[in-house]
């Protein structure tokens, strides 16, 4: 005996699963996903060369508004800048 599930039930389950996945993913603030061909932490050869040619030590101080007060599209800014600065530090 085969159990046949109506199409509308399958659609409701798919929507519920997508909503649950979105909810879980939004709670993972420490999770980082690199999407696409360009990585945030990748430095171009020209930047690496400039950093290698610096004669003096460089001090960078970065100020950012609290994550909760930022517009949603900028909430990852602090982590993005930290990634780039860490990539620059790794060069020297």
C-alpha positions in Angstrom: 0.0 0.0 0.0 1.4 3.3 -1.1 0.9 6.4 1.0 0.0 9.3 -1.3 0.4 12.8 0.1 -1.6 15.6 -1.6 0.5 18.2 -3.4 -0.8 21.0 -1.2 0.4 19.2 1.9 3.9 18.9 0.3 3.9 22.6 -0.5 3.0 23.5 3.1 5.7 21.3 4.5 8.3 22.8 2.0 7.3 26.3 3.1 7.4 25.4 6.7 10.9 23.8 6.3 12.2 26.9 4.5 10.8 29.2 7.2 12.5 27.1 9.9 15.8 27.0 8.0 15.7 30.8 7.6 14.9 31.2 11.3 17.8 29.0 12.4 20.2 30.6 10.0 19.3 34.1 11.3 20.3 33.0 14.8 23.7 31.9 13.7 25.5 35.3 14.0 28.9 33.7 14.1 28.4 31.7 11.0 30.3 33.0 7.9 29.7 31.8 4.4 31.8 32.9 1.4 29.6 33.0 -1.6 30.8 33.7 -5.2 34.1 33.9 -6.8 35.6 36.7 -4.8 36.4 36.2 -1.2 36.4 39.1 1.3 39.6 38.0 2.7 41.4 37.9 -0.6 43.9 40.7 -1.3 44.8 41.7 -4.8 48.5 41.4 -5.8 48.8 45.2 -6.0 47.6 45.5 -2.4 50.0 42.8 -1.2 52.9 44.6 -3.0 52.0 47.9 -1.4 51.9 46.4 2.0 55.2 44.7 1.4 56.8 48.0 0.4 55.7 49.9 3.5 58.6 51.2 5.6 56.7 52.1 8.7 54.4 50.2 10.9 50.7 51.0 10.2 48.2 51.4 13.1 44.5 51.1 12.2 41.7 52.0 14.6 38.3 51.1 13.4 35.1 52.5 15.0 31.7 51.0 14.3 28.2 51.5 15.7 26.8 48.6 17.7 25.5 45.8 15.5 21.9 46.2 16.9 21.9 49.8 15.9 23.0 49.3 12.3 20.7 48.9 9.3 20.3 45.2 8.5 22.5 45.4 5.3 25.4 46.8 7.4 25.3 44.4 10.3 28.1 42.3 9.1 30.4 45.3 8.5 32.5 44.8 11.6 33.2 41.2 10.8 33.9 42.0 7.2 36.4 44.8 8.1 38.0 42.5 10.7 38.5 39.8 8.0 40.2 42.2 5.6 42.4 43.6 8.4 43.4 40.1 9.4 44.2 39.3 5.8 46.4 42.4 5.7 48.1 41.5 8.9 48.9 38.0 7.5 50.8 39.6 4.6 53.3 41.2 6.9 
